[in-house]
Amino acid sequence: MEETFADQLDQYAQLITKVGANVQPGQTIILYADVSQARLAELISSWAYKLKANEVIVKWNDSKIQRQFLKHTSETRLQEAYEFERIAAQELMDKHASRISLLSDSPDVFSEVEPARINQYQKTYSKVKKPVTKATMNNDISWLVVAAAGADWAKMLYPELSSEKAVAKLWQAIFTATRINTPDPEKIWKEHVSDLSNRADWLNQQQFDSLHYQSAKTDITVGLPKGHVWEGAGSTDLAGNFFVPNIPTEEVFTAPDSRRINGTVSATLPLSNNGQLIKDIKLMFKDGRVISAQASSGEELLKHLINTDEGASSLGEVALVPESSPISQMKTIFYNTLFDENASDHMALGSGYPFSIKDGTKKTRTELASLGLNDSQIHVDFMIGSADMNITGIKANGEEVSIMTNGEWTE
């Protein structure tokens, strides 16, 4: 059994480096990982060097130590950031360093921290990370977000199991969701990426003016910018290298026109944000802005998020995911956006991706804003899909085309 898991973990590292980040000769790779994931980090580094990476810089994190800092540091420190961190971020982006982020923390790791303190820390460090955020949002670099089985996260999902068995079960769930448990994961992923790309191509041909979402909990119309671009699974960085930014991924997504959003949308899964859970989100939009925000728990954090800056009260992404996706069929709430967003249609509060508009990465922020692309320090996905969700595309001439019926692709 141990040898089998070791083989699976090695295959996972291969998928991460070969298909996800698509590591190229001479690249600098930045790997963000919790200290508990040293073995996987070692394997990722090993495969990156086999693919001729020039260097792998590992940025270690310990969420429990981070929690202590957030709880006990001064208010002044939460508002201060070190200049050397901003300089380092800019220097790495100038080198077009690729990013790989391993998510393994418990979704409520910071539940003991006051939401206002977390929000202030995020606002402060969003300025430090601005070079990285900009390069990522523009696809100037290749980037990848994947998961690893952390003990606290596993125990939260499977409380009836011992810690060891819970971690083992979560690893198997991750391997299933990422198609590692198939005879040829790389081949299967290439086919999957092709299928999602075909969906995106069809949507791009339609060039809908807006989308109408309707279910028992949601009734909202979302405008789309002229020249919007749908993407599925893969992207291309500034150097022309194809990469898959999320593994797993089941979505086809684009950016909305942040000025033309009207109606009510309700989340169908909890949102884990900054180590805290927000449940039963309900948002009302008028002319592109949230005018009412409710949640059964975490409402204070939700309102802090929406008030981060002007753009935080609008949407930067809309994504379509069928209810029959493999992650949805697992019937597990992972309390982790990477997984839960790929089990459900979702939207994102905050910034839109410039590449979601034709030639958007060549346009200024002012030009993008004139087309309706949202700008914000945050980008927070929340899940809205359900088995009774119907989505209709509306063209500029008023013609309506069914896109999804009862949670599934109409065609």
C-alpha positions in Angstrom: 0.0 0.0 0.0 2.8 2.4 0.9 4.5 1.8 -2.5 1.2 2.4 -4.3 0.8 5.8 -2.5 4.4 6.7 -3.2 3.7 6.0 -6.9 0.6 8.0 -6.9 2.3 11.0 -5.2 5.1 10.8 -7.8 2.6 10.7 -10.7 0.9 13.7 -9.0 4.2 15.6 -9.0 4.7 14.8 -12.7 1.2 16.0 -13.5 1.8 19.3 -11.6 5.1 20.0 -13.4 4.5 18.6 -16.8 0.8 19.5 -17.5 -0.1 22.1 -14.8 2.9 24.5 -14.7 4.4 23.0 -17.9 7.9 23.7 -16.6 10.3 24.9 -19.3 14.1 24.8 -19.5 15.8 27.7 -17.7 12.7 28.8 -15.7 12.6 29.9 -12.1 9.8 28.1 -10.2 8.3 29.5 -7.0 6.7 26.8 -4.9 4.4 27.8 -2.1 3.9 24.9 0.4 3.0 24.2 4.0 5.8 22.7 6.1 3.7 19.5 6.4 4.0 18.9 2.6 7.7 18.5 2.4 7.6 15.1 0.6 5.4 16.4 -2.2 7.4 19.6 -2.4 10.6 17.5 -2.8 9.0 15.5 -5.6 7.8 18.6 -7.4 11.3 20.1 -7.1 12.8 16.9 -8.4 10.6 16.8 -11.5 11.0 20.5 -12.2 14.8 20.0 -12.3 14.3 16.9 -14.5 12.5 19.3 -16.9 15.5 21.6 -16.8 14.2 24.3 -14.5 17.0 26.7 -13.5 15.9 27.0 -9.9 13.1 26.1 -7.5 12.4 28.6 -4.8 10.3 27.1 -2.0 8.3 29.5 0.1 7.4 27.6 3.3 4.4 28.4 5.4 3.1 27.2 8.8 -0.5 28.2 9.2 -0.5 27.6 13.0 2.4 30.1 13.4 0.7 32.5 11.0 -2.5 32.2 13.1 -0.5 33.2 16.3 0.8 36.2 14.4 -2.6 37.3 13.2 -4.1 37.0 16.7 -1.4 38.7 18.7 0.5 41.3 16.5 -0.3 45.0 16.9 -2.8 46.8 14.8 0.1 48.9 13.5 2.0 45.9 12.3 -1.1 44.7 10.4 -0.9 47.9 8.4 2.8 47.7 7.7 4.6 45.6 5.0 8.3 45.2 4.5 9.7 46.9 1.4 12.1 44.0 0.7 9.1 41.7 0.2 7.7 44.0 -2.5 11.1 44.3 -4.1 11.5 40.5 -4.1 8.1 40.0 -5.7 8.9 42.5 -8.4 12.3 40.9 -9.1 10.8 37.5 -9.4 8.1 38.7 -11.8 10.7 40.5 -13.9 12.2 37.1 -14.3 8.8 35.7 -15.3 9.0 33.1 -12.6 6.3 30.4 -12.7 4.2 29.9 -9.6 3.0 26.6 -8.0 0.7 26.9 -5.0 -0.1 23.9 -2.8 -3.3 24.3 -0.8 -3.5 22.0 2.3 -4.7 24.1 5.2 -7.9 23.5 7.1 -10.6 25.8 5.7 -11.2 27.3 9.1 -7.6 27.5 10.2 -8.1 31.2 11.1 -11.5 30.9 12.7 -10.2 32.3 16.0 -8.9 35.5 14.4 -11.1 38.6 14.2 -12.3 39.1 10.6 -11.3 42.8 10.7 -7.7 41.8 11.5 -7.5 39.3 8.6 -9.0 41.8 6.3 -6.5 44.5 7.3 -3.6 42.1 6.8 -4.9 41.1 3.4 -5.3 44.7 2.3 -1.7 45.5 3.4 -0.1 42.6 1.7 -2.2 42.9 -1.5 0.1 45.9 -2.2 3.2 43.9 -1.6 1.9 41.1 -3.8 0.7 43.5 -6.5 3.5 42.6 -9.0 2.7 38.9 -8.6 -1.1 39.5 -8.8 -0.7 41.6 -11.9 1.5 39.1 -13.7 -0.9 36.3 -12.7 -4.0 38.1 -13.8 -2.4 39.0 -17.1 -1.1 35.4 -17.7 2.4 37.0 -18.1 3.6 33.9 -16.2 2.4 30.3 -15.9 0.8 29.6 -12.6 -0.9 26.6 -10.9 -3.0 26.0 -7.9 -3.2 22.4 -6.6 -4.1 20.7 -3.4 -2.4 18.4 -0.8 -4.0 16.5 2.1 -3.4 18.4 5.3 -4.2 16.7 8.6 -6.6 19.3 9.9 -8.4 19.7 6.6 -8.8 15.9 6.3 -10.1 15.6 9.9 -12.7 18.3 9.1 -14.0 16.3 6.1 -13.8 12.9 7.8 -14.3 13.5 11.6 -15.2 9.8 12.2 -11.8 8.6 11.1 -8.5 8.7 12.8 -6.1 11.4 11.6 -4.0 9.0 9.7 -7.0 7.4 7.9 -8.6 10.7 7.2 -5.4 12.0 5.5 -5.2 8.8 3.5 -8.9 9.1 2.4 -8.4 12.8 1.4 -5.4 11.9 -0.6 -7.4 9.4 -2.5 -10.2 12.0 -3.1 -7.6 14.4 -4.5 -6.1 11.7 -6.8 -9.6 10.8 -8.0 -10.5 14.5 -8.7 -7.2 15.1 -10.5 -7.5 11.8 -12.5 -4.3 10.3 -11.1 -6.3 7.1 -10.5 -6.5 6.5 -14.3 -4.1 4.4 -16.5 -2.6 7.4 -18.2 -3.3 10.7 -16.3 -1.4 12.9 -18.8 -3.3 11.5 -21.8 -6.6 11.8 -20.0 -5.8 15.4 -19.1 -5.0 16.4 -22.6 -8.4 15.0 -23.7 -10.2 16.8 -20.9 -8.5 20.1 -21.7 -9.5 19.6 -25.4 -13.2 19.1 -24.4 -13.3 22.2 -22.3 -11.6 24.2 -25.0 -14.3 23.1 -27.5 -17.0 24.4 -25.0 -15.2 27.7 -24.8 -14.9 27.9 -28.6 -18.7 27.5 -29.0 -19.4 30.2 -26.4 -16.9 32.6 -28.1 -18.7 32.1 -31.4 -22.0 33.1 -29.8 -20.7 36.4 -28.2 -23.7 36.7 -25.9 -24.6 40.1 -24.7 -25.7 38.7 -21.3 -26.4 35.6 -19.3 -29.6 34.9 -17.3 -29.3 32.5 -14.3 -32.4 31.1 -12.9 -33.1 28.5 -10.1 -35.1 28.3 -6.9 -32.5 30.5 -5.1 -31.1 32.6 -7.9 -32.5 35.0 -10.5 -29.8 37.3 -11.9 -28.8 38.7 -15.3 -25.1 39.3 -15.9 -24.0 41.5 -18.8 -20.9 40.4 -20.8 -18.3 42.8 -22.3 -18.0 43.3 -26.1 -15.1 41.1 -27.2 -15.2 38.9 -24.1 -13.2 35.7 -24.2 -14.3 32.3 -22.7 -11.5 30.0 -21.6 -11.5 26.4 -20.6 -8.9 24.6 -18.6 -5.7 26.0 -20.2 -4.1 29.3 -20.8 -0.9 30.6 -22.6 1.7 32.7 -20.8 3.6 35.7 -22.2 6.4 33.3 -23.5 3.8 31.3 -25.4 3.8 28.3 -23.0 0.5 26.5 -22.5 -0.4 25.7 -18.9 -3.3 24.6 -16.8 -3.8 27.0 -13.9 -6.1 24.8 -11.8 -5.9 21.1 -11.2 -8.6 19.9 -10.9 -10.6 22.0 -13.3 -14.0 21.5 -14.8 -14.9 25.1 -15.7 -15.3 27.3 -18.7 -15.1 31.0 -17.6 -15.0 34.6 -18.7 -15.4 38.1 -17.2 -18.7 39.9 -16.9 -19.5 43.5 -17.6 -19.3 44.8 -14.1 -21.7 47.6 -14.8 -24.5 45.4 -16.0 -25.4 43.0 -13.2 -28.9 42.9 -11.8 -30.8 40.5 -9.6 -30.2 38.1 -6.7 -27.7 35.2 -6.5 -27.4 32.7 -3.7 -24.4 30.5 -2.9 -25.1 26.7 -2.8 -21.9 25.7 -1.0 -19.9 27.3 1.9 -17.1 29.6 1.1 -13.7 29.3 2.8 -11.9 32.6 2.8 -8.8 33.6 4.7 -9.2 30.5 6.9 -12.8 31.3 7.9 -16.1 29.9 6.6 -19.0 31.9 5.2 -22.3 30.0 4.8 -25.5 30.7 2.9 -24.3 33.8 1.0 -27.1 35.8 -0.6 -26.2 38.9 -2.7 -28.5 41.4 -4.4 -27.0 43.4 -7.3 -28.2 46.6 -8.9 -26.4 48.2 -11.9 -23.3 46.0 -11.2 -22.9 46.6 -7.4 -23.9 44.6 -4.3 -26.7 46.5 -2.5 -27.4 43.8 0.0 -25.2 41.0 1.4 -26.4 38.3 3.8 -24.9 35.1 5.2 -26.1 32.7 8.0 -22.5 32.7 9.4 -19.4 34.8 8.5 -21.6 37.7 7.4 -19.2 40.2 9.0 -16.3 38.8 7.0 -18.4 38.8 3.8 -19.2 42.5 4.3 -15.5 43.3 5.0 -14.7 41.6 1.7 -17.2 43.6 -0.2 -15.9 46.8 1.3 -12.3 46.0 0.6 -12.3 48.6 -2.3 -14.8 49.9 -4.9 -14.4 46.9 -7.2 -14.9 44.3 -4.4 -18.7 44.9 -4.6 -18.9 43.7 -8.2 -18.0 40.6 -10.1 -14.8 39.7 -12.0 -15.6 36.2 -13.2 -18.5 33.9 -14.2 -17.8 30.2 -14.7 -19.9 27.3 -16.0 -19.6 23.8 -14.5 -22.0 20.9 -15.1 -23.5 19.1 -12.1 -22.2 15.8 -13.6 -18.5 16.9 -13.1 -16.5 14.2 -11.3 -16.1 16.4 -8.3 -19.8 17.0 -8.0 -20.4 13.3 -8.3 -18.1 12.7 -5.3 -20.9 14.2 -3.2 -18.4 15.8 -0.9 -18.2 19.4 0.3 -14.5 20.0 0.5 -14.8 23.5 2.0 -12.0 24.4 -0.4 -12.7 26.7 -3.4 -10.3 24.8 -5.7 -12.5 21.7 -5.4 -15.9 23.2 -4.7 -15.8 25.6 -7.6 -15.2 22.7 -9.9 -18.4 21.0 -8.6 -20.5 24.0 -9.3 -21.2 27.0 -11.5 -19.6 29.9 -9.7 -18.9 33.7 -9.8 -16.1 35.7 -8.3 -16.3 39.0 -6.4 -13.5 41.4 -7.3 -11.0 41.6 -10.1 -11.5 40.3 -13.6 -8.8 38.7 -15.7 -7.6 41.1 -18.5 -7.2 38.1 -20.8 -10.9 37.5 -20.6 -11.3 40.4 -23.1 -9.8 40.3 -26.6 -6.3 41.8 -26.5 -7.0 42.8 -22.9 -3.4 42.2 -21.7 -2.3 44.9 -24.1 -4.9 47.4 -22.8 -4.6 49.9 -19.9 -6.7 49.6 -16.8 -8.7 52.6 -18.0 -9.4 51.0 -21.3 -10.4 47.7 -19.6 -12.7 49.6 -17.3 -14.4 51.3 -20.2 -15.3 47.8 -21.5 -16.7 46.8 -18.1 -13.8 44.7 -16.7 -13.7 44.9 -12.9 -10.6 45.9 -10.9 -10.1 45.1 -7.3 -7.5 43.9 -4.8 -9.5 40.7 -4.3 -10.8 37.8 -6.4 -13.0 35.5 -4.3 -15.0 32.7 -5.9 -18.3 31.5 -4.5 -20.4 28.6 -5.7 -23.9 29.0 -7.1 -24.6 25.9 -9.2 -27.4 23.4 -8.5 -29.4 20.6 -10.2 -32.2 23.1 -11.0 -30.0 25.9 -12.5 -30.9 27.1 -15.9 -28.6 29.5 -17.8 -29.7 31.3 -21.0 -27.5 33.3 -23.3 -29.1 36.5 -24.6 -27.7 38.0 -27.8 -27.7 41.7 -28.6 -30.7 41.3 -30.9 -32.7 39.7 -28.0 -32.3 36.1 -29.3 -32.2 33.6 -26.4 -30.1 30.4 -26.5 -30.2 27.8 -23.8 -26.7 27.1 -22.4 -27.4 24.9 -19.4 -30.6 23.1 -18.4 -31.1 21.7 -14.9 -27.4 22.0 -14.2 -26.1 20.3 -17.4 -24.9 21.6 -20.8 -27.9 21.9 -23.1 -25.9 20.6 -26.0 
